[in-house]
Amino acid sequence: MSGGGLRDRLTDGLYGLGWGAVKTLPEPVARALFRTLADQVWKRRGKSVLRLESNLARVVPDADAARLAELSKAGMRSYMRYWMESFRLPTWTPERIRDSIEVDGVQRLTDGLDAGKGVVLALPHLGNWDLAGAWVTTDLKVPFTTVAERLRPESLYDRFVAYREGLGMEVLPHSGGAAFGTLARRLRSGGLVCLVADRDLSASGVEVTFFGDTARMPAGPALLAQQTGALLLPVTLRYDGTPVMRARIHPAVPVPATGTRAGKTSSMTQALADAFAAGIAEHPQDWHMLQRLWLSDLEPRGEAP
């Protein structure tokens, strides 16, 4: 077996162990375990931790080295909380899911759905977006469609799809036009689409100004709103030191009345980026961005996305 094949099987096995074992632990034990794991990973100062710290330096530009280290340590704890909750989420009752999230602005979502126009919720990698999705399907009792990036190995991708489908989501592979067409059909029938939308390094990504520099974000949310008439609502999430996650559904991003499709898409995606930035700046430690994002971080090294 090649080194890559062995690595893929090991990765899949570890995730399988997480979903199989972590949900059986007493919750205080699981929380303590993942907090310890976060601190150990942070102390090693590997590439992911250093990238997180570099990204946080853009979000909090006046932070000194000690403050950045504090933020990255809190960031790894937040990231591991996401995984601990996600491994345990399939065992949570609807009541537990409801009590684990507090949503500000929910009427923007329910009014949009009641109007029958379809709604696109666009989120950054903040907090626990899977918990937010589970709340939509269990507390609001609204099914929705999302997309998932293809992962290696394929068996790991299948695990993620099965996990999210078990929470009541329809999951499509991130495969360009085919996924877009299905999402558009769901919206035209008055449905809900949820997309994580703060990172897109593909050729179709839209350049935006994000914390003072240029990044690229997906065009999909803005294009779907334009083509289907759906409401486009940015959402930000955060933890606050309690077992409850806070969510904010921001005001709708309007489709500009004039301009080309490209111009409208650019304007709407920038509005999303601005809403994401507001939420991230409030709780930077809950932004789980452990990869390169800004173009100036990518281009000098000639790295592939």
Steps between C-alpha positions, in 0.01 A plus 500: 500500500633847417573755771206708379264203515613414851457861605149510355399181679644630827315830462171323428556264793565787741181679396310174531639457851390853584143448389488158661671563834481869593120504507501225765718694745345697787478858378736651763760238404461575129532875557811458713653258247454733205620804695817310589541388139460862383769619740739225393454580132548870574824438690650313205474816287437303182407648161128521575554689827748739340261562210214563742718751685599670174135530399406635842773765466299647213178495700662663805779709342596679823555174692852432623662155500364412845145596402521303176623194688209539743255527211641201314486287816136600550448437127624142523274439800207639300591282202521187716167592660353494151629145449394380845147631446485365146601149608229508767230686305331189352409388854350835607124528541308777322462668841875491558566647157244777562652585838856506361449796266349846533408673175464874447306606191322169440196687366704605196529133412146394582346802323705423189389138498137596566513730198580194287797666331769261617786599730878467477683504834871576456742437787873527568698230684388637837388299801316179413311526172384138530325582829336799332382270220366244747305778673340598167387143427389405852372818665371687195424167332622638168702271271780657302759424235873558525818395323803313628852511365635169376740360759767236486456215549155457344394303808561810714286709267229234530521523881445876490208469260336231714557708814340812353217310336435343840446853631234562235705672231501425127870493405623549143858448382684819415503431129446831329200545273316185601484605865409858405206386289359287782540783750318736264211255463468469877486877536246550220272259684526717812767292676800579714867477400787534751857563380831556679634784290812671635767321295521428128833470326356381169510698179131584543545663840418869546772733627395696810664733746521313829670647804689744279633261235371300204350155549282285278154378598250283310262660253232236559290671770470826305434325167232279652322802649512682166381209288223374728378807689592334829583703809873506584564510875849509656534307829774523762554271798700525822565332830496707819649274765175316570356177352273718283608621154372838384386556142411820318301511179595830338278716278458377143756591236299669222551439131614833347237655277745573219826367365633192328468155652871504583470840662199398706675181607808694606295751700293232675802283583675803647193562717523139621870546575423814700237316708739210558776742603273666755424165665860379484635823650268462799622144575817435298589191703190323363605540136635160400712608205811285513583542129637780285226739393637834381643512151816672623568197718460264205660665201860560616542132572327383185296255706207310359168562678 
